[in-house]
Amino acid sequence: MAAPALIALAHGSRDRRHAETVTELVREVKAQRPDLRIERAFLEHSRPSLETVVDRLVAAGHREIVVVPLLLTDAYHATVDVPAAVNAMAERHPGLLIRPTRVLGLEPCFLEVLDERLRAALSRARVRELDALVLAGAGSSDPLANQSVARLARVWSTRHRLPVTAAYASAAPPATGEAVRAFRAEGKRHIAVASLFLAPGFLPDRAAELALEAGAVAVSDPLGAHPEVARIILARYAVGAVELVPV
């Protein structure tokens, strides 16, 4: 019996770099599990859509599908958009077993990825010392989603023995520029910003722009197509595949 198919479901963006990065990430997932049928899909703005991918899998004979949302927090897209999209596919294909897993979330191993991306940014900027760090996330109207970023910032602060502030690109204060300026007001001059985004796009670009205008010495790239991110996708899939089949 074939294993359930895996759909890595990203939000999507009008910025083509977003889809390109998701494609690279899915390629990494496939490299780790070449035995699985793995596809990528997007909620909006990018192609292919979830409907297109599910139709293709059903036509190929797949009757069990696990959808892994490529989201870092349990905000509106995770709690409303993804379940609605998956339920629509179940109604579209009677008899199809399809369900979403937990979102990727903010796993502790992502700190390793943040460190790697930040080291690369510091190297490009020829910066050797830091006084403070800003962890820049997307931001949400859901306070619990923002709190999860703030918790990760506290863990990162302990890890590096540096002050770390969480900042947000939208929907919640402080913005990255505000966070950098607050540190500078305290006398800190070597402040770097880590991009807690999965892929490039408008929000990461805006967060970086505001940070640099405020005096940040470096801004890292998003998490991107990193093996650790791919491993978390497969971990979510493994749980989802077990839960998919009723006992």
C-alpha positions as CSV (number, residue, x, y, z in Angstrom):
1,M,0.0,0.0,0.0
2,A,1.4,3.4,-1.0
3,A,2.1,6.0,1.6
4,P,-0.1,9.1,1.7
5,A,1.0,11.9,-0.6
6,L,2.4,15.0,0.9
7,I,1.4,18.5,-0.1
8,A,3.6,21.3,1.3
9,L,1.1,24.2,1.3
10,A,2.6,27.7,1.4
11,H,0.8,31.0,1.6
12,G,2.0,32.3,-1.7
13,S,3.1,35.8,-2.8
14,R,3.2,38.1,-5.8
15,D,6.9,38.1,-5.4
16,R,8.3,35.3,-7.5
17,R,11.1,34.7,-5.1
18,H,8.6,33.2,-2.6
19,A,7.5,30.5,-5.0
20,E,11.1,29.8,-6.1
21,T,12.2,29.3,-2.5
22,V,9.2,27.0,-1.7
23,T,10.1,25.0,-4.8
24,E,13.7,24.7,-3.6
25,L,12.5,23.7,-0.1
26,V,10.2,21.0,-1.5
27,R,13.2,19.7,-3.6
28,E,15.1,19.3,-0.4
29,V,12.2,17.4,1.2
30,K,12.1,15.1,-1.8
31,A,15.9,14.5,-1.5
32,Q,15.3,13.4,2.1
33,R,12.3,11.1,1.2
34,P,12.6,10.1,-2.4
35,D,10.1,7.3,-1.8
36,L,7.2,9.8,-1.2
37,R,5.0,11.6,-3.6
38,I,5.6,15.2,-2.6
39,E,4.0,18.3,-4.2
40,R,3.9,22.0,-3.4
41,A,0.8,24.2,-3.5
42,F,-0.2,27.8,-2.6
43,L,-3.2,29.3,-0.9
44,E,-3.1,32.4,-3.1
45,H,-1.1,34.6,-5.4
46,S,1.2,31.7,-6.6
47,R,0.7,28.6,-8.6
48,P,-0.2,25.7,-8.5
49,S,-3.2,26.1,-6.3
50,L,-4.2,23.4,-3.7
51,E,-7.2,22.5,-5.9
52,T,-5.0,21.9,-9.0
53,V,-2.5,19.7,-7.0
54,V,-5.2,17.6,-5.3
55,D,-7.0,17.1,-8.6
56,R,-3.7,15.9,-10.1
57,L,-3.0,13.5,-7.2
58,V,-6.5,12.0,-7.3
59,A,-6.3,11.5,-11.0
60,A,-3.0,9.6,-10.4
61,G,-4.8,7.3,-7.9
62,H,-3.9,8.8,-4.6
63,R,-6.7,8.5,-2.0
64,E,-4.8,9.7,1.0
65,I,-3.1,13.1,1.3
66,V,-1.4,14.9,4.1
67,V,-1.2,18.7,3.9
68,V,1.6,20.3,5.8
69,P,1.1,24.1,6.1
70,L,4.4,26.0,5.6
71,L,3.5,28.5,8.3
72,L,5.5,29.6,11.3
73,T,2.7,30.5,13.6
74,D,-0.9,29.5,14.4
75,A,-2.4,32.7,13.1
76,Y,-5.4,33.3,10.9
77,H,-4.1,31.4,7.8
78,A,-3.4,28.4,9.9
79,T,-6.7,28.4,11.9
80,V,-9.1,29.5,9.2
81,D,-7.7,29.5,5.6
82,V,-5.9,26.2,5.6
83,P,-8.8,24.1,7.2
84,A,-11.3,25.7,4.9
85,A,-9.2,24.9,1.8
86,V,-8.6,21.3,2.9
87,N,-12.3,20.8,3.7
88,A,-13.2,22.1,0.3
89,M,-11.0,19.5,-1.3
90,A,-12.6,16.7,0.8
91,E,-16.0,17.8,-0.5
92,R,-14.7,18.1,-4.0
93,H,-13.5,14.5,-3.9
94,P,-15.8,12.2,-1.9
95,G,-13.9,9.3,-0.4
96,L,-10.6,11.2,-0.3
97,L,-8.8,11.1,3.0
98,I,-7.1,14.5,3.3
99,R,-6.2,16.5,6.4
100,P,-3.8,19.2,7.4
101,T,-1.1,18.8,10.0
102,R,0.2,21.3,12.5
103,V,2.0,24.2,11.1
104,L,5.8,24.2,11.0
105,G,5.7,26.4,14.1
106,L,8.8,27.9,15.7
107,E,10.9,24.8,16.5
108,P,14.1,25.2,18.6
109,C,16.1,23.8,15.7
110,F,15.2,26.8,13.7
111,L,17.6,28.8,15.9
112,E,20.4,26.9,14.2
113,V,19.1,28.1,10.9
114,L,18.8,31.6,12.1
115,D,22.4,31.5,13.4
116,E,23.6,30.2,10.0
117,R,21.8,32.9,8.0
118,L,22.9,35.6,10.4
119,R,26.6,34.5,10.2
120,A,26.4,34.8,6.5
121,A,24.8,38.3,6.7
122,L,27.5,39.4,9.2
123,S,30.2,38.1,7.0
124,R,28.9,40.0,4.0
125,A,28.7,43.2,6.1
126,R,32.1,42.5,7.6
127,V,30.8,42.8,11.2
128,R,32.6,40.9,13.9
129,E,30.8,42.0,17.1
130,L,27.2,42.5,18.2
131,D,25.6,44.5,21.0
132,A,22.0,43.3,20.4
133,L,19.7,41.3,18.1
134,V,16.3,41.8,16.7
135,L,14.1,38.8,15.7
136,A,11.8,40.0,12.9
137,G,8.6,38.0,12.3
138,A,5.6,38.7,10.1
139,G,3.3,39.9,12.8
140,S,-0.3,39.0,13.4
141,S,-3.6,40.4,14.8
142,D,-3.5,37.2,17.0
143,P,-1.5,38.0,20.1
144,L,-0.7,34.4,20.7
145,A,1.1,34.2,17.4
146,N,3.2,37.2,18.3
147,Q,3.9,35.8,21.7
148,S,5.4,32.7,20.1
149,V,7.9,34.9,18.3
150,A,8.7,36.8,21.6
151,R,9.3,33.4,23.3
152,L,11.7,32.4,20.6
153,A,13.5,35.7,21.0
154,R,14.0,35.1,24.7
155,V,15.4,31.6,24.0
156,W,17.8,33.1,21.4
157,S,18.8,35.8,23.9
158,T,19.8,33.2,26.5
159,R,21.7,31.3,23.8
160,H,23.8,34.2,22.7
161,R,23.9,36.1,26.0
162,L,22.8,39.2,24.2
163,P,19.6,41.3,24.4
164,V,17.1,40.2,21.8
165,T,13.8,42.0,20.9
166,A,11.0,40.5,18.8
167,A,9.8,42.8,16.1
168,Y,7.1,42.5,13.5
169,A,6.6,43.5,9.8
170,S,2.9,44.1,10.2
171,A,-0.1,44.1,12.6
172,A,1.8,44.5,15.8
173,P,4.5,46.7,17.4
174,P,7.3,47.2,17.5
175,A,8.4,47.4,13.8
176,T,12.0,46.4,13.1
177,G,13.1,50.0,12.8
178,E,11.5,50.9,16.1
179,A,13.3,48.0,17.8
180,V,16.7,49.0,16.3
181,R,16.2,52.6,17.3
182,A,15.3,51.5,20.9
183,F,18.5,49.6,21.2
184,R,20.5,52.6,19.8
185,A,18.9,54.8,22.3
186,E,20.4,52.5,25.0
187,G,23.8,53.1,23.5
188,K,24.1,49.9,21.4
189,R,25.6,50.4,18.0
190,H,26.1,46.9,16.5
191,I,22.6,45.6,16.1
192,A,21.7,42.8,13.7
193,V,18.3,41.6,12.5
194,A,17.3,38.0,11.9
195,S,14.5,37.4,9.4
196,L,12.1,34.9,10.9
197,F,10.3,34.3,7.5
198,L,10.2,31.2,5.5
199,A,10.8,32.9,2.1
200,P,11.5,36.3,0.6
201,G,8.7,38.7,-0.2
202,F,7.2,42.1,0.6
203,L,7.1,41.7,4.4
204,P,10.8,40.5,4.8
205,D,11.9,43.2,2.4
206,R,10.0,45.9,4.4
207,A,11.3,44.6,7.7
208,A,14.9,44.7,6.3
209,E,14.4,48.2,4.8
210,L,13.2,49.7,8.1
211,A,15.9,48.0,10.1
212,L,18.7,49.3,7.9
213,E,17.3,52.8,7.8
214,A,17.3,52.7,11.6
215,G,21.0,51.7,11.7
216,A,21.1,47.9,11.8
217,V,24.5,46.6,10.8
218,A,23.1,43.5,9.0
219,V,19.9,41.7,8.2
220,S,19.8,38.0,7.5
221,D,18.0,36.1,4.7
222,P,14.8,34.2,5.5
223,L,15.0,30.5,6.6
224,G,14.7,29.3,3.1
225,A,15.4,25.8,1.7
226,H,17.3,24.6,4.7
227,P,17.6,20.8,5.5
228,E,16.3,21.5,9.1
229,V,13.2,23.1,7.7
230,A,12.7,20.1,5.4
231,R,13.1,17.7,8.3
232,I,10.3,19.5,10.3
233,I,8.1,19.2,7.2
234,L,8.7,15.5,7.2
235,A,8.1,15.2,10.9
236,R,4.7,16.9,10.6
237,Y,3.9,14.6,7.7
238,A,4.8,11.5,9.7
239,V,2.4,12.4,12.5
240,G,-0.3,13.4,9.9
241,A,0.1,10.1,8.0
242,V,-0.5,8.1,11.2
243,E,-3.5,10.2,12.2
244,L,-5.0,10.2,8.7
245,V,-6.2,6.6,8.8
246,P,-9.1,6.0,11.3
247,V,-8.5,3.3,13.9
